[in-house]
Amino acid sequence: MFGVGVTWNLTTILRNAPQVKAQRYISSGLQNEYELVDQQHAQLALAETKIKMQWTIITKLLYRLRQR
């Protein structure tokens, strides 16, 4: 009985090793996706800021042109 238990435990470890490796690979991929989303949010915020700044400049220029 002892030999069967030890053998079963060793085969369980050998069977689980590829699953653990696959899970780590999946987790790494998901982490990369989260980082990509964070980068995209930062780029979106920067683009929105640039648009607002340009809009402010255009508005001021139009105001000055109307003053003439």
C-alpha positions as CSV (number, residue, x, y, z in Angstrom):
1,M,0.0,0.0,0.0
2,F,2.8,2.4,0.8
3,G,4.5,1.8,-2.6
4,V,1.3,2.5,-4.4
5,G,0.7,5.8,-2.5
6,V,4.3,7.0,-3.2
7,T,4.0,6.1,-6.9
8,W,0.6,7.8,-7.2
9,N,2.0,11.0,-5.5
10,L,5.0,11.1,-7.9
11,T,2.8,10.6,-11.0
12,T,0.5,13.4,-9.7
13,I,3.5,15.7,-9.5
14,L,4.6,14.8,-13.0
15,R,1.1,15.2,-14.4
16,N,0.6,18.6,-12.8
17,A,3.9,20.1,-13.9
18,P,2.7,20.9,-17.5
19,Q,-0.6,22.3,-16.1
20,V,1.3,24.6,-13.8
21,K,3.5,25.7,-16.6
22,A,0.5,26.4,-18.8
23,Q,-1.2,28.4,-16.1
24,R,1.9,30.5,-15.6
25,Y,2.0,31.2,-19.3
26,I,-1.7,32.2,-19.3
27,S,-1.2,34.4,-16.3
28,S,1.8,36.1,-17.9
29,G,-0.3,36.8,-21.1
30,L,-3.1,38.3,-19.0
31,Q,-0.6,40.5,-17.1
32,N,0.7,41.7,-20.5
33,E,-2.8,42.5,-21.6
34,Y,-3.5,44.5,-18.4
35,E,-0.3,46.5,-19.0
36,L,-1.3,47.2,-22.6
37,V,-4.7,48.5,-21.4
38,D,-2.9,50.7,-18.9
39,Q,-0.7,52.1,-21.7
40,Q,-3.7,52.7,-23.9
41,H,-5.5,54.6,-21.2
42,A,-2.5,56.8,-20.7
43,Q,-2.3,57.4,-24.4
44,L,-6.0,58.3,-24.5
45,A,-5.6,60.7,-21.6
46,L,-2.7,62.4,-23.4
47,A,-4.6,62.6,-26.6
48,E,-7.6,64.2,-24.8
49,T,-5.3,66.7,-23.1
50,K,-3.7,67.6,-26.5
51,I,-7.1,68.1,-28.1
52,K,-8.3,70.3,-25.2
53,M,-5.1,72.4,-25.5
54,Q,-5.5,72.8,-29.3
55,W,-9.2,73.7,-28.8
56,T,-8.2,76.4,-26.3
57,I,-5.6,77.8,-28.7
58,I,-8.2,77.9,-31.6
59,T,-10.8,79.5,-29.4
60,K,-8.3,82.2,-28.3
61,L,-7.3,82.8,-31.9
62,L,-10.9,83.1,-33.1
63,Y,-11.6,85.6,-30.2
64,R,-8.7,87.7,-31.3
65,L,-9.8,87.7,-34.9
66,R,-13.2,88.8,-33.9
67,Q,-11.7,91.7,-31.9
68,R,-10.2,93.2,-35.1
